[in-house]
Amino acid sequence: MENNAVTASPDPVSAGVVERAVPEPGPGPGVVAPPPVDPLRAVGPIDLRLCDSAADRAAIFGFRQTAWRGRSDYLFGNRRGRHPAEDEHDDDAFHFAAWLGSDVVAACRWCPSGPRGFEAEQLASLPPGALPARDTSLQISRLVVREDLRRTGVSEALLREGCRALLELTRYRGWFALAVPRLAAHYVSYGGVEVAGFEVELAARAGQRYRLVKGGMESSDVAITRSLEARPPGTIHQFTGRERPRVGAKL
Ligand SMILES: CC(C)(COP(=O)(O)OP(=O)(O)OC[C@H]1O[C@@H](n2cnc3c(N)ncnc32)[C@H](O)[C@@H]1OP(=O)(O)O)[C@@H](O)C(=O)NCCC(=O)NCCS
């Protein structure tokens, strides 16, 4: 009989030195583990759309507020007459959101250059030529997904929907984002390219470091589609809700 016990050295658990580790629950030998539950299958169909109504925007701001509280408090503006999670860049932005029934579960905004430039230019001094063409590009920001739905493809699908809708409905063709390094890498996987050598520390953002990533809507549509199609079997990446956004008045 196989005996792995080493009698010469005392068992540290019985000697009271360490606590006995509780074995991880899991299938025993020969038992096939059930497939992991796909969070998207569990929650139901997700509807992606451009949100232009005051009610939709209020739902997005409320969702941001819940998602940011205690984690990204520096994003709260608390400006008079505005929702705490809203700022002036929201006025002209194209807002896209993922909905589960009447709940927003993911959102992002695509902002044009306003009278004071892009939000990124107000936050940081950017190297000359770093940004794509001002008249045909939008800054993506405030990308946020409900915690239980991260890593499911929702953010990718939302950004792809943004690319497709904006290509179809507007003159904009390019995008860029100011993002923390790990998220910048994520944007690169959406078909973006990092601006080489650029990294800035933003005091207004809890001293976090940010990089700049830029891309084209057409190439990002292709890259995201490829990435969604490469997801493991069993992962839902077909969003069964409305495929096209409603055309808003500002388009
Ligand atoms: C950003 C977000 C929408 C991406 O969702 P997703 O596509 O499902 O992907 P993940 O959540 O896995 O995030 C992708 C990567 O970015 C990293 N990341 C996301 N938000 C981050 C943040 N605020 N700071 C640092 N890293 C972050 C994740 O850790 C992950 O890195 P990894 O792949 O090396 O583990 C989601 O993480 C989120 O809602 N985060 C909170 C809001 C936020 O931070 N928005 C961006 C502000 S710049």
Ligand as a Chemical Component Dictionary entry (heavy atoms), coordinates in Angstrom:
data_LIG
# 
_chem_comp.id                   LIG 
_chem_comp.type                 NON-POLYMER 
_chem_comp.pdbx_formal_charge   0 
_chem_comp.three_letter_code    LIG 
# 
loop_
_chem_comp_atom.comp_id 
_chem_comp_atom.atom_id 
_chem_comp_atom.alt_atom_id 
_chem_comp_atom.type_symbol 
_chem_comp_atom.charge 
_chem_comp_atom.model_Cartn_x 
_chem_comp_atom.model_Cartn_y 
_chem_comp_atom.model_Cartn_z 
_chem_comp_atom.pdbx_ordinal 
LIG C1  C1  C 0 -13.503 48.740 -18.123 1  
LIG C2  C2  C 0 -14.479 47.593 -18.176 2  
LIG C3  C3  C 0 -15.757 48.064 -18.826 3  
LIG C4  C4  C 0 -13.911 46.459 -19.019 4  
LIG O1  O1  O 0 -14.777 45.357 -18.891 5  
LIG P1  P1  P 0 -14.474 43.998 -19.654 6  
LIG O2  O2  O 0 -14.329 44.293 -21.092 7  
LIG O3  O3  O 0 -15.522 43.039 -19.282 8  
LIG O4  O4  O 0 -13.037 43.561 -19.176 9  
LIG P2  P2  P 0 -12.366 43.449 -17.735 10 
LIG O5  O5  O 0 -13.279 43.889 -16.645 11 
LIG O6  O6  O 0 -11.803 42.099 -17.658 12 
LIG O7  O7  O 0 -11.216 44.526 -17.871 13 
LIG C5  C5  C 0 -10.194 44.370 -18.852 14 
LIG C6  C6  C 0 -8.842  44.611 -18.226 15 
LIG O8  O8  O 0 -8.772  45.963 -17.807 16 
LIG C7  C7  C 0 -8.470  46.026 -16.415 17 
LIG N1  N1  N 0 -9.194  47.168 -15.856 18 
LIG C8  C8  C 0 -10.481 47.490 -16.046 19 
LIG N2  N2  N 0 -10.772 48.626 -15.385 20 
LIG C9  C9  C 0 -9.645  49.005 -14.770 21 
LIG C10 C10 C 0 -9.300  50.108 -13.939 22 
LIG N3  N3  N 0 -10.165 51.055 -13.627 23 
LIG N4  N4  N 0 -8.034  50.185 -13.487 24 
LIG C11 C11 C 0 -7.116  49.242 -13.811 25 
LIG N5  N5  N 0 -7.370  48.182 -14.606 26 
LIG C12 C12 C 0 -8.620  48.083 -15.072 27 
LIG C13 C13 C 0 -8.978  44.700 -15.869 28 
LIG O9  O9  O 0 -8.325  44.355 -14.656 29 
LIG C14 C14 C 0 -8.591  43.763 -16.985 30 
LIG O10 O10 O 0 -7.189  43.533 -16.966 31 
LIG P3  P3  P 0 -6.603  42.053 -17.149 32 
LIG O11 O11 O 0 -7.206  41.530 -18.439 33 
LIG O12 O12 O 0 -5.138  42.281 -17.230 34 
LIG O13 O13 O 0 -7.064  41.317 -15.937 35 
LIG C15 C15 C 0 -14.789 47.062 -16.741 36 
LIG O14 O14 O 0 -13.598 46.536 -16.173 37 
LIG C16 C16 C 0 -15.332 48.128 -15.824 38 
LIG O15 O15 O 0 -16.518 48.421 -15.873 39 
LIG N6  N6  N 0 -14.465 48.716 -14.976 40 
LIG C17 C17 C 0 -14.877 49.750 -14.054 41 
LIG C18 C18 C 0 -15.015 51.075 -14.746 42 
LIG C19 C19 C 0 -13.690 51.527 -15.333 43 
LIG O16 O16 O 0 -12.669 51.383 -14.682 44 
LIG N7  N7  N 0 -13.746 52.099 -16.548 45 
LIG C20 C20 C 0 -12.564 52.568 -17.242 46 
LIG C21 C21 C 0 -12.042 53.859 -16.746 47 
LIG S1  S1  S 0 -10.484 54.263 -17.581 48 
# 
loop_
_chem_comp_bond.comp_id 
_chem_comp_bond.atom_id_1 
_chem_comp_bond.atom_id_2 
_chem_comp_bond.value_order 
_chem_comp_bond.pdbx_ordinal 
LIG C1  C2  SING 1  
LIG C2  C3  SING 2  
LIG C2  C4  SING 3  
LIG C2  C15 SING 4  
LIG C4  O1  SING 5  
LIG O1  P1  SING 6  
LIG P1  O2  DOUB 7  
LIG P1  O3  SING 8  
LIG P1  O4  SING 9  
LIG O4  P2  SING 10 
LIG P2  O5  DOUB 11 
LIG P2  O6  SING 12 
LIG P2  O7  SING 13 
LIG O7  C5  SING 14 
LIG C5  C6  SING 15 
LIG C6  O8  SING 16 
LIG C6  C14 SING 17 
LIG O8  C7  SING 18 
LIG C7  N1  SING 19 
LIG C7  C13 SING 20 
LIG N1  C8  SING 21 
LIG N1  C12 SING 22 
LIG C8  N2  DOUB 23 
LIG N2  C9  SING 24 
LIG C9  C10 SING 25 
LIG C9  C12 DOUB 26 
LIG C10 N3  SING 27 
LIG C10 N4  DOUB 28 
LIG N4  C11 SING 29 
LIG C11 N5  DOUB 30 
LIG N5  C12 SING 31 
LIG C13 O9  SING 32 
LIG C13 C14 SING 33 
LIG C14 O10 SING 34 
LIG O10 P3  SING 35 
LIG P3  O11 DOUB 36 
LIG P3  O12 SING 37 
LIG P3  O13 SING 38 
LIG C15 O14 SING 39 
LIG C15 C16 SING 40 
LIG C16 O15 DOUB 41 
LIG C16 N6  SING 42 
LIG N6  C17 SING 43 
LIG C17 C18 SING 44 
LIG C18 C19 SING 45 
LIG C19 O16 DOUB 46 
LIG C19 N7  SING 47 
LIG N7  C20 SING 48 
LIG C20 C21 SING 49 
LIG C21 S1  SING 50 
# 
